[in-house]
Structures are given as C-alpha cells and as structure tokens.
Amino acid sequence: MSQVEESPVAGRNVTSDEVTEFLRARVATMVGLPAADVDPTAPLPSIGVDSVHAMELVADLEEWLGIEVPDQLAWSYPTIALISGQLATGSPA
C-alpha cells in the first residue's frame, strides 16, 4: 500500500479548518500545550516551534495529506493559519 493510499484524507478536498485542527494538535504535542492554547495566528517560533519541529510538521503533513509538502513551508508561511490557507483544497464547511 502506498503512502497516498494510507492517508486518511488523500483523494479528497481538505478545508483550512481541518488543516488548522491537524496542525494545532501536532504543535500542541510538540511544545507540550493543550491544543486549545495553540493560537493559529501566532508566529510558530513564538509558541515554541523550532526548525526541527518545523521539519516534523512537514513530514506529518505529507503523511496526513498524502502529498509532497515543501520543506520550507513553515518559513514561507510562518503561522498555522497561513499554512492552512496554503494547503486547503476544499471550501470551509
């Protein structure tokens, strides 16, 4: 089974809200905060995301979405909200 086939969202559109919630949960785990305390509009470094975490987020997104994500994503789009807007392929619910 390929990576794309294993992805729970591969082959369908994902909304920015879905990407935001996925990233909030991942960042919360990385920095030891409740997901509710991760502000999606805050710059990632201000909430404790370093370069290693940023690369982990790219890998997690690739696995979850089943697509290749640019390595520099967190630098090009430095907030969860900006990343979500960039990666969303579907309309908000």
Biopython code that builds the backbone (N, CA, C, O; Angstrom):
import numpy as np
from Bio.PDB.StructureBuilder import StructureBuilder

atoms = [
    (1, "MET", "N", (0.854, -1.180, 0.000)),
    (1, "MET", "CA", (0.000, 0.000, 0.000)),
    (1, "MET", "C", (0.896, 1.238, 0.000)),
    (1, "MET", "O", (1.842, 1.314, 0.784)),
    (2, "SER", "N", (0.611, 2.197, -0.861)),
    (2, "SER", "CA", (1.424, 3.398, -0.934)),
    (2, "SER", "C", (1.041, 4.385, 0.159)),
    (2, "SER", "O", (0.027, 4.231, 0.840)),
    (3, "GLN", "N", (1.900, 5.421, 0.309)),
    (3, "GLN", "CA", (1.633, 6.443, 1.312)),
    (3, "GLN", "C", (0.296, 7.131, 1.042)),
    (3, "GLN", "O", (-0.455, 7.420, 1.973)),
    (4, "VAL", "N", (-0.001, 7.394, -0.230)),
    (4, "VAL", "CA", (-1.237, 8.074, -0.572)),
    (4, "VAL", "C", (-2.437, 7.234, -0.161)),
    (4, "VAL", "O", (-3.418, 7.768, 0.355)),
    (5, "GLU", "N", (-2.370, 5.932, -0.383)),
    (5, "GLU", "CA", (-3.489, 5.070, -0.029)),
    (5, "GLU", "C", (-3.694, 4.997, 1.475)),
    (5, "GLU", "O", (-4.815, 4.770, 1.931)),
    (6, "GLU", "N", (-2.621, 5.188, 2.266)),
    (6, "GLU", "CA", (-2.720, 5.109, 3.712)),
    (6, "GLU", "C", (-3.228, 6.410, 4.324)),
    (6, "GLU", "O", (-3.689, 6.408, 5.466)),
    (7, "SER", "N", (-3.156, 7.505, 3.602)),
    (7, "SER", "CA", (-3.573, 8.794, 4.129)),
    (7, "SER", "C", (-5.085, 8.828, 4.324)),
    (7, "SER", "O", (-5.838, 8.442, 3.429)),
    (8, "PRO", "N", (-5.537, 9.297, 5.511)),
    (8, "PRO", "CA", (-6.986, 9.350, 5.752)),
    (8, "PRO", "C", (-7.709, 10.406, 4.939)),
    (8, "PRO", "O", (-8.933, 10.354, 4.817)),
    (9, "VAL", "N", (-6.976, 11.369, 4.375)),
    (9, "VAL", "CA", (-7.635, 12.431, 3.615)),
    (9, "VAL", "C", (-7.222, 12.454, 2.154)),
    (9, "VAL", "O", (-7.670, 13.322, 1.406)),
    (10, "ALA", "N", (-6.382, 11.528, 1.732)),
    (10, "ALA", "CA", (-5.919, 11.505, 0.342)),
    (10, "ALA", "C", (-7.105, 11.321, -0.600)),
    (10, "ALA", "O", (-8.014, 10.534, -0.336)),
    (11, "GLY", "N", (-7.074, 12.045, -1.674)),
    (11, "GLY", "CA", (-8.096, 11.892, -2.686)),
    (11, "GLY", "C", (-9.347, 12.710, -2.442)),
    (11, "GLY", "O", (-10.307, 12.624, -3.208)),
    (12, "ARG", "N", (-9.344, 13.502, -1.384)),
    (12, "ARG", "CA", (-10.494, 14.373, -1.173)),
    (12, "ARG", "C", (-10.002, 15.772, -0.815)),
    (12, "ARG", "O", (-8.840, 15.952, -0.452)),
    (13, "ASN", "N", (-10.872, 16.741, -0.916)),
    (13, "ASN", "CA", (-10.513, 18.104, -0.550)),
    (13, "ASN", "C", (-10.495, 18.243, 0.969)),
    (13, "ASN", "O", (-11.338, 17.675, 1.662)),
    (14, "VAL", "N", (-9.529, 19.002, 1.478)),
    (14, "VAL", "CA", (-9.476, 19.296, 2.905)),
    (14, "VAL", "C", (-9.676, 20.800, 3.075)),
    (14, "VAL", "O", (-9.182, 21.599, 2.280)),
    (15, "THR", "N", (-10.396, 21.163, 4.108)),
    (15, "THR", "CA", (-10.655, 22.578, 4.367)),
    (15, "THR", "C", (-9.522, 23.154, 5.213)),
    (15, "THR", "O", (-8.744, 22.423, 5.825)),
    (16, "SER", "N", (-9.454, 24.478, 5.228)),
    (16, "SER", "CA", (-8.451, 25.126, 6.071)),
    (16, "SER", "C", (-8.712, 24.825, 7.541)),
    (16, "SER", "O", (-7.768, 24.734, 8.325)),
    (17, "ASP", "N", (-9.979, 24.669, 7.930)),
    (17, "ASP", "CA", (-10.288, 24.311, 9.320)),
    (17, "ASP", "C", (-9.721, 22.941, 9.677)),
    (17, "ASP", "O", (-9.201, 22.753, 10.777)),
    (18, "GLU", "N", (-9.817, 21.984, 8.755)),
    (18, "GLU", "CA", (-9.264, 20.650, 9.022)),
    (18, "GLU", "C", (-7.743, 20.710, 9.148)),
    (18, "GLU", "O", (-7.164, 20.082, 10.034)),
    (19, "VAL", "N", (-7.106, 21.460, 8.267)),
    (19, "VAL", "CA", (-5.646, 21.581, 8.334)),
    (19, "VAL", "C", (-5.247, 22.293, 9.629)),
    (19, "VAL", "O", (-4.281, 21.899, 10.283)),
    (20, "THR", "N", (-5.982, 23.329, 9.994)),
    (20, "THR", "CA", (-5.692, 24.061, 11.227)),
    (20, "THR", "C", (-5.797, 23.144, 12.442)),
    (20, "THR", "O", (-4.906, 23.147, 13.291)),
    (21, "GLU", "N", (-6.846, 22.380, 12.536)),
    (21, "GLU", "CA", (-7.009, 21.491, 13.690)),
    (21, "GLU", "C", (-5.930, 20.420, 13.720)),
    (21, "GLU", "O", (-5.433, 20.072, 14.791)),
    (22, "PHE", "N", (-5.562, 19.892, 12.554)),
    (22, "PHE", "CA", (-4.477, 18.913, 12.487)),
    (22, "PHE", "C", (-3.188, 19.542, 13.005)),
    (22, "PHE", "O", (-2.492, 18.942, 13.824)),
    (23, "LEU", "N", (-2.866, 20.746, 12.533)),
    (23, "LEU", "CA", (-1.617, 21.401, 12.936)),
    (23, "LEU", "C", (-1.647, 21.818, 14.399)),
    (23, "LEU", "O", (-0.635, 21.696, 15.089)),
    (24, "ARG", "N", (-2.770, 22.301, 14.883)),
    (24, "ARG", "CA", (-2.855, 22.670, 16.306)),
    (24, "ARG", "C", (-2.574, 21.461, 17.187)),
    (24, "ARG", "O", (-1.859, 21.574, 18.183)),
    (25, "ALA", "N", (-3.122, 20.320, 16.834)),
    (25, "ALA", "CA", (-2.888, 19.107, 17.625)),
    (25, "ALA", "C", (-1.421, 18.693, 17.576)),
    (25, "ALA", "O", (-0.844, 18.321, 18.598)),
    (26, "ARG", "N", (-0.816, 18.758, 16.387)),
    (26, "ARG", "CA", (0.596, 18.358, 16.255)),
    (26, "ARG", "C", (1.504, 19.323, 17.020)),
    (26, "ARG", "O", (2.402, 18.895, 17.745)),
    (27, "VAL", "N", (1.267, 20.620, 16.857)),
    (27, "VAL", "CA", (2.091, 21.616, 17.543)),
    (27, "VAL", "C", (1.909, 21.483, 19.058)),
    (27, "VAL", "O", (2.882, 21.569, 19.807)),
    (28, "ALA", "N", (0.698, 21.280, 19.501)),
    (28, "ALA", "CA", (0.444, 21.132, 20.944)),
    (28, "ALA", "C", (1.258, 19.984, 21.523)),
    (28, "ALA", "O", (1.856, 20.115, 22.591)),
    (29, "THR", "N", (1.279, 18.870, 20.820)),
    (29, "THR", "CA", (2.062, 17.724, 21.276)),
    (29, "THR", "C", (3.547, 18.066, 21.306)),
    (29, "THR", "O", (4.251, 17.709, 22.251)),
    (30, "MET", "N", (4.019, 18.752, 20.284)),
    (30, "MET", "CA", (5.442, 19.091, 20.192)),
    (30, "MET", "C", (5.903, 20.014, 21.314)),
    (30, "MET", "O", (6.990, 19.835, 21.863)),
    (31, "VAL", "N", (5.080, 20.994, 21.652)),
    (31, "VAL", "CA", (5.516, 22.013, 22.617)),
    (31, "VAL", "C", (4.918, 21.813, 23.998)),
    (31, "VAL", "O", (5.199, 22.594, 24.907)),
    (32, "GLY", "N", (4.092, 20.777, 24.176)),
    (32, "GLY", "CA", (3.559, 20.459, 25.491)),
    (32, "GLY", "C", (2.459, 21.381, 25.980)),
    (32, "GLY", "O", (2.382, 21.690, 27.169)),
    (33, "LEU", "N", (1.606, 21.819, 25.063)),
    (33, "LEU", "CA", (0.467, 22.662, 25.424)),
    (33, "LEU", "C", (-0.827, 21.959, 25.030)),
    (33, "LEU", "O", (-0.822, 21.096, 24.152)),
    (34, "PRO", "N", (-1.945, 22.325, 25.677)),
    (34, "PRO", "CA", (-3.234, 21.849, 25.166)),
    (34, "PRO", "C", (-3.481, 22.465, 23.790)),
    (34, "PRO", "O", (-3.098, 23.610, 23.548)),
    (35, "ALA", "N", (-4.110, 21.724, 22.900)),
    (35, "ALA", "CA", (-4.363, 22.234, 21.548)),
    (35, "ALA", "C", (-5.154, 23.539, 21.591)),
    (35, "ALA", "O", (-4.963, 24.404, 20.737)),
    (36, "ALA", "N", (-6.025, 23.688, 22.558)),
    (36, "ALA", "CA", (-6.830, 24.900, 22.664)),
    (36, "ALA", "C", (-5.972, 26.133, 22.947)),
    (36, "ALA", "O", (-6.386, 27.258, 22.666)),
    (37, "ASP", "N", (-4.783, 25.924, 23.501)),
    (37, "ASP", "CA", (-3.890, 27.041, 23.811)),
    (37, "ASP", "C", (-2.962, 27.404, 22.665)),
    (37, "ASP", "O", (-2.183, 28.350, 22.789)),
    (38, "VAL", "N", (-3.022, 26.683, 21.554)),
    (38, "VAL", "CA", (-2.180, 26.980, 20.391)),
    (38, "VAL", "C", (-2.940, 27.933, 19.477)),
    (38, "VAL", "O", (-3.914, 27.555, 18.826)),
    (39, "ASP", "N", (-2.471, 29.178, 19.445)),
    (39, "ASP", "CA", (-3.103, 30.220, 18.625)),
    (39, "ASP", "C", (-2.679, 30.037, 17.169)),
    (39, "ASP", "O", (-1.497, 30.172, 16.852)),
    (40, "PRO", "N", (-3.629, 29.732, 16.274)),
    (40, "PRO", "CA", (-3.245, 29.512, 14.876)),
    (40, "PRO", "C", (-2.732, 30.760, 14.163)),
    (40, "PRO", "O", (-2.148, 30.655, 13.085)),
    (41, "THR", "N", (-2.940, 31.934, 14.748)),
    (41, "THR", "CA", (-2.460, 33.158, 14.106)),
    (41, "THR", "C", (-1.114, 33.620, 14.663)),
    (41, "THR", "O", (-0.540, 34.592, 14.174)),
    (42, "ALA", "N", (-0.614, 32.931, 15.676)),
    (42, "ALA", "CA", (0.673, 33.309, 16.275)),
    (42, "ALA", "C", (1.833, 32.773, 15.433)),
    (42, "ALA", "O", (1.752, 31.666, 14.900)),
    (43, "PRO", "N", (2.895, 33.542, 15.313)),
    (43, "PRO", "CA", (4.077, 33.014, 14.613)),
    (43, "PRO", "C", (4.570, 31.732, 15.303)),
    (43, "PRO", "O", (4.655, 31.674, 16.529)),
    (44, "LEU", "N", (4.887, 30.732, 14.517)),
    (44, "LEU", "CA", (5.271, 29.434, 15.078)),
    (44, "LEU", "C", (6.414, 29.532, 16.091)),
    (44, "LEU", "O", (6.342, 28.878, 17.131)),
    (45, "PRO", "N", (7.455, 30.310, 15.838)),
    (45, "PRO", "CA", (8.531, 30.390, 16.849)),
    (45, "PRO", "C", (8.039, 30.944, 18.194)),
    (45, "PRO", "O", (8.572, 30.579, 19.242)),
    (46, "SER", "N", (7.034, 31.817, 18.172)),
    (46, "SER", "CA", (6.543, 32.411, 19.423)),
    (46, "SER", "C", (5.815, 31.404, 20.298)),
    (46, "SER", "O", (5.619, 31.650, 21.488)),
    (47, "ILE", "N", (5.409, 30.269, 19.726)),
    (47, "ILE", "CA", (4.754, 29.236, 20.530)),
    (47, "ILE", "C", (5.661, 28.020, 20.720)),
    (47, "ILE", "O", (5.209, 26.947, 21.119)),
    (48, "GLY", "N", (6.940, 28.208, 20.428)),
    (48, "GLY", "CA", (7.919, 27.165, 20.745)),
    (48, "GLY", "C", (8.289, 26.228, 19.624)),
    (48, "GLY", "O", (8.985, 25.240, 19.858)),
    (49, "VAL", "N", (7.844, 26.508, 18.403)),
    (49, "VAL", "CA", (8.182, 25.649, 17.264)),
    (49, "VAL", "C", (9.547, 26.072, 16.726)),
    (49, "VAL", "O", (9.729, 27.206, 16.283)),
    (50, "ASP", "N", (10.501, 25.143, 16.770)),
    (50, "ASP", "CA", (11.831, 25.419, 16.242)),
    (50, "ASP", "C", (11.986, 24.751, 14.868)),
    (50, "ASP", "O", (11.028, 24.201, 14.325)),
    (51, "SER", "N", (13.192, 24.806, 14.321)),
    (51, "SER", "CA", (13.408, 24.267, 12.975)),
    (51, "SER", "C", (13.201, 22.752, 12.921)),
    (51, "SER", "O", (12.731, 22.230, 11.910)),
    (52, "VAL", "N", (13.541, 22.053, 13.979)),
    (52, "VAL", "CA", (13.321, 20.596, 13.997)),
    (52, "VAL", "C", (11.825, 20.306, 13.997)),
    (52, "VAL", "O", (11.351, 19.437, 13.265)),
    (53, "HIS", "N", (11.084, 21.043, 14.827)),
    (53, "HIS", "CA", (9.624, 20.878, 14.844)),
    (53, "HIS", "C", (9.030, 21.193, 13.473)),
    (53, "HIS", "O", (8.123, 20.498, 13.014)),
    (54, "ALA", "N", (9.533, 22.229, 12.824)),
    (54, "ALA", "CA", (9.003, 22.629, 11.521)),
    (54, "ALA", "C", (9.173, 21.499, 10.505)),
    (54, "ALA", "O", (8.273, 21.233, 9.708)),
    (55, "MET", "N", (10.318, 20.844, 10.538)),
    (55, "MET", "CA", (10.544, 19.727, 9.613)),
    (55, "MET", "C", (9.639, 18.543, 9.970)),
    (55, "MET", "O", (9.166, 17.830, 9.085)),
    (56, "GLU", "N", (9.404, 18.339, 11.258)),
    (56, "GLU", "CA", (8.474, 17.281, 11.676)),
    (56, "GLU", "C", (7.057, 17.594, 11.192)),
    (56, "GLU", "O", (6.325, 16.692, 10.784)),
    (57, "LEU", "N", (6.674, 18.865, 11.239)),
    (57, "LEU", "CA", (5.346, 19.245, 10.744)),
    (57, "LEU", "C", (5.208, 18.960, 9.255)),
    (57, "LEU", "O", (4.168, 18.485, 8.798)),
    (58, "VAL", "N", (6.261, 19.253, 8.504)),
    (58, "VAL", "CA", (6.237, 18.961, 7.066)),
    (58, "VAL", "C", (6.040, 17.455, 6.840)),
    (58, "VAL", "O", (5.218, 17.052, 6.018)),
    (59, "ALA", "N", (6.790, 16.636, 7.564)),
    (59, "ALA", "CA", (6.663, 15.180, 7.416)),
    (59, "ALA", "C", (5.266, 14.710, 7.822)),
    (59, "ALA", "O", (4.673, 13.867, 7.149)),
    (60, "ASP", "N", (4.744, 15.253, 8.917)),
    (60, "ASP", "CA", (3.400, 14.873, 9.372)),
    (60, "ASP", "C", (2.342, 15.270, 8.343)),
    (60, "ASP", "O", (1.415, 14.509, 8.065)),
    (61, "LEU", "N", (2.493, 16.476, 7.780)),
    (61, "LEU", "CA", (1.535, 16.925, 6.761)),
    (61, "LEU", "C", (1.594, 16.051, 5.522)),
    (61, "LEU", "O", (0.560, 15.709, 4.949)),
    (62, "GLU", "N", (2.798, 15.689, 5.109)),
    (62, "GLU", "CA", (2.932, 14.830, 3.929)),
    (62, "GLU", "C", (2.242, 13.485, 4.159)),
    (62, "GLU", "O", (1.554, 12.971, 3.277)),
    (63, "GLU", "N", (2.432, 12.934, 5.332)),
    (63, "GLU", "CA", (1.804, 11.646, 5.637)),
    (63, "GLU", "C", (0.285, 11.794, 5.700)),
    (63, "GLU", "O", (-0.441, 10.966, 5.149)),
    (64, "TRP", "N", (-0.192, 12.824, 6.356)),
    (64, "TRP", "CA", (-1.635, 13.016, 6.536)),
    (64, "TRP", "C", (-2.336, 13.348, 5.224)),
    (64, "TRP", "O", (-3.390, 12.792, 4.917)),
    (65, "LEU", "N", (-1.742, 14.260, 4.452)),
    (65, "LEU", "CA", (-2.372, 14.686, 3.203)),
    (65, "LEU", "C", (-2.091, 13.731, 2.043)),
    (65, "LEU", "O", (-2.846, 13.692, 1.071)),
    (66, "GLY", "N", (-1.011, 12.965, 2.144)),
    (66, "GLY", "CA", (-0.647, 12.073, 1.058)),
    (66, "GLY", "C", (-0.069, 12.798, -0.134)),
    (66, "GLY", "O", (-0.144, 12.318, -1.264)),
    (67, "ILE", "N", (0.515, 13.974, 0.128)),
    (67, "ILE", "CA", (1.146, 14.754, -0.938)),
    (67, "ILE", "C", (2.505, 15.235, -0.452)),
    (67, "ILE", "O", (2.796, 15.212, 0.743)),
    (68, "GLU", "N", (3.327, 15.670, -1.393)),
    (68, "GLU", "CA", (4.607, 16.259, -1.032)),
    (68, "GLU", "C", (4.377, 17.708, -0.616)),
    (68, "GLU", "O", (3.652, 18.456, -1.273)),
    (69, "VAL", "N", (5.017, 18.086, 0.496)),
    (69, "VAL", "CA", (4.900, 19.445, 1.031)),
    (69, "VAL", "C", (6.292, 20.064, 1.013)),
    (69, "VAL", "O", (7.256, 19.398, 1.392)),
    (70, "PRO", "N", (6.426, 21.326, 0.580)),
    (70, "PRO", "CA", (7.751, 21.958, 0.529)),
    (70, "PRO", "C", (8.416, 22.004, 1.912)),
    (70, "PRO", "O", (7.768, 22.310, 2.913)),
    (71, "ASP", "N", (9.710, 21.697, 1.950)),
    (71, "ASP", "CA", (10.455, 21.706, 3.212)),
    (71, "ASP", "C", (10.417, 23.073, 3.892)),
    (71, "ASP", "O", (10.438, 23.152, 5.120)),
    (72, "GLN", "N", (10.362, 24.140, 3.114)),
    (72, "GLN", "CA", (10.417, 25.492, 3.673)),
    (72, "GLN", "C", (9.038, 26.040, 4.037)),
    (72, "GLN", "O", (8.893, 27.243, 4.256)),
    (73, "LEU", "N", (8.044, 25.193, 4.103)),
    (73, "LEU", "CA", (6.662, 25.639, 4.327)),
    (73, "LEU", "C", (6.519, 26.548, 5.550)),
    (73, "LEU", "O", (5.894, 27.605, 5.463)),
    (74, "ALA", "N", (7.087, 26.150, 6.678)),
    (74, "ALA", "CA", (6.920, 26.922, 7.919)),
    (74, "ALA", "C", (7.647, 28.259, 7.866)),
    (74, "ALA", "O", (7.313, 29.173, 8.620)),
    (75, "TRP", "N", (8.630, 28.385, 6.991)),
    (75, "TRP", "CA", (9.332, 29.655, 6.845)),
    (75, "TRP", "C", (8.592, 30.555, 5.859)),
    (75, "TRP", "O", (8.548, 31.773, 6.031)),
    (76, "SER", "N", (8.020, 29.956, 4.845)),
    (76, "SER", "CA", (7.271, 30.728, 3.850)),
    (76, "SER", "C", (5.912, 31.174, 4.392)),
    (76, "SER", "O", (5.415, 32.243, 4.041)),
    (77, "TYR", "N", (5.324, 30.348, 5.244)),
    (77, "TYR", "CA", (4.006, 30.624, 5.820)),
    (77, "TYR", "C", (4.137, 30.403, 7.327)),
    (77, "TYR", "O", (3.848, 29.306, 7.803)),
    (78, "PRO", "N", (4.566, 31.421, 8.098)),
    (78, "PRO", "CA", (5.005, 31.202, 9.482)),
    (78, "PRO", "C", (3.925, 31.078, 10.553)),
    (78, "PRO", "O", (4.246, 31.121, 11.741)),
    (79, "THR", "N", (2.672, 30.929, 10.179)),
    (79, "THR", "CA", (1.640, 30.656, 11.186)),
    (79, "THR", "C", (0.814, 29.453, 10.724)),
    (79, "THR", "O", (0.799, 29.104, 9.544)),
    (80, "ILE", "N", (0.140, 28.842, 11.669)),
    (80, "ILE", "CA", (-0.735, 27.722, 11.327)),
    (80, "ILE", "C", (-1.822, 28.189, 10.358)),
    (80, "ILE", "O", (-2.158, 27.484, 9.406)),
    (81, "ALA", "N", (-2.360, 29.363, 10.601)),
    (81, "ALA", "CA", (-3.423, 29.880, 9.728)),
    (81, "ALA", "C", (-2.939, 30.057, 8.289)),
    (81, "ALA", "O", (-3.650, 29.726, 7.340)),
    (82, "LEU", "N", (-1.721, 30.584, 8.139)),
    (82, "LEU", "CA", (-1.178, 30.773, 6.785)),
    (82, "LEU", "C", (-0.890, 29.442, 6.105)),
    (82, "LEU", "O", (-1.158, 29.280, 4.915)),
    (83, "ILE", "N", (-0.347, 28.490, 6.855)),
    (83, "ILE", "CA", (-0.088, 27.157, 6.287)),
    (83, "ILE", "C", (-1.409, 26.513, 5.869)),
    (83, "ILE", "O", (-1.513, 25.932, 4.789)),
    (84, "SER", "N", (-2.405, 26.623, 6.727)),
    (84, "SER", "CA", (-3.712, 26.014, 6.438)),
    (84, "SER", "C", (-4.322, 26.604, 5.180)),
    (84, "SER", "O", (-4.871, 25.883, 4.347)),
    (85, "GLY", "N", (-4.224, 27.914, 5.048)),
    (85, "GLY", "CA", (-4.755, 28.562, 3.857)),
    (85, "GLY", "C", (-4.044, 28.122, 2.595)),
    (85, "GLY", "O", (-4.652, 28.023, 1.529)),
    (86, "GLN", "N", (-2.759, 27.859, 2.718)),
    (86, "GLN", "CA", (-1.968, 27.436, 1.572)),
    (86, "GLN", "C", (-2.285, 25.996, 1.155)),
    (86, "GLN", "O", (-2.311, 25.682, -0.035)),
    (87, "LEU", "N", (-2.527, 25.124, 2.138)),
    (87, "LEU", "CA", (-2.701, 23.698, 1.838)),
    (87, "LEU", "C", (-4.151, 23.267, 1.639)),
    (87, "LEU", "O", (-4.404, 22.196, 1.087)),
    (88, "ALA", "N", (-5.098, 24.078, 2.077)),
    (88, "ALA", "CA", (-6.503, 23.690, 1.941)),
    (88, "ALA", "C", (-6.878, 23.580, 0.470)),
    (88, "ALA", "O", (-6.488, 24.409, -0.353)),
    (89, "THR", "N", (-7.631, 22.556, 0.164)),
    (89, "THR", "CA", (-8.085, 22.353, -1.212)),
    (89, "THR", "C", (-9.606, 22.399, -1.304)),
    (89, "THR", "O", (-10.173, 22.363, -2.396)),
    (90, "GLY", "N", (-10.256, 22.478, -0.151)),
    (90, "GLY", "CA", (-11.713, 22.499, -0.133)),
    (90, "GLY", "C", (-12.235, 23.785, 0.468)),
    (90, "GLY", "O", (-11.484, 24.556, 1.066)),
    (91, "SER", "N", (-13.510, 24.008, 0.307)),
    (91, "SER", "CA", (-14.154, 25.190, 0.866)),
    (91, "SER", "C", (-14.521, 24.931, 2.319)),
    (91, "SER", "O", (-14.768, 23.789, 2.705)),
    (92, "PRO", "N", (-14.559, 26.004, 3.137)),
    (92, "PRO", "CA", (-14.997, 25.832, 4.525)),
    (92, "PRO", "C", (-16.401, 25.241, 4.579)),
    (92, "PRO", "O", (-17.218, 25.444, 3.681)),
    (93, "ALA", "N", (-16.657, 24.504, 5.658)),
    (93, "ALA", "CA", (-17.980, 23.874, 5.820)),
    (93, "ALA", "C", (-19.043, 24.906, 6.082)),
    (93, "ALA", "O", (-20.213, 24.560, 6.244)),
]
sb = StructureBuilder()
sb.init_structure("model")
sb.init_model(0)
sb.init_chain("A")
sb.init_seg("    ")
for serial, (resi, resn, name, xyz) in enumerate(atoms, 1):
    if name == "N":
        sb.init_residue(resn, " ", resi, " ")
    sb.init_atom(name, np.array(xyz, "f"), 0.0, 1.0, " ", f" {name:<3s}", serial, name[0])
structure = sb.get_structure()
